[in-house]
Amino acid sequence: MRFGAERAGSESYHYRIDKVCERMDCVAEWTTECADKFAKTQSALFEKGVPIGFTDAMIASHALIIDATLVSNNEKHFSRVEGLRLENWLKVPTPPSSGA
């Protein structure tokens, strides 16, 4: 997250990341189960002809193993991972139309 904020040059992103990190009380461990899930996930994506970067596949696999929702602006890649719950906090919801 911090890399993305640095690349974007956004103080707002840095602030938001700081607020998210303040609420984190643990960091999930990378396990053999995560590594196995990564191998299966990335292999399946390669077989379909829609691979994503290795790091992205590792992140997605980790989220799947710990049953977490992944928060990312990279919907293009992460939406390819079957079963992954994905949220993009940078998208602003469209207000409902007034019908007028």
SULLIN-V424948 format. One line per field, one symbol per residue. burial: I if it has 16 or more other ideal C-beta (glycine too) atoms within 10 Angstrom, else O. A space follows every 10 residues. Layout:
burial: ???
This chain:
burial: OOOOIOOOOO OOIOOOOOOO OOOOOOOOOO OOOIOOIIOO IIOOIOOOOO IIOOOIIIII IIIIIOOOOI OIOIOOIIOI IOOIOIOOOO OOOOOOOOOO
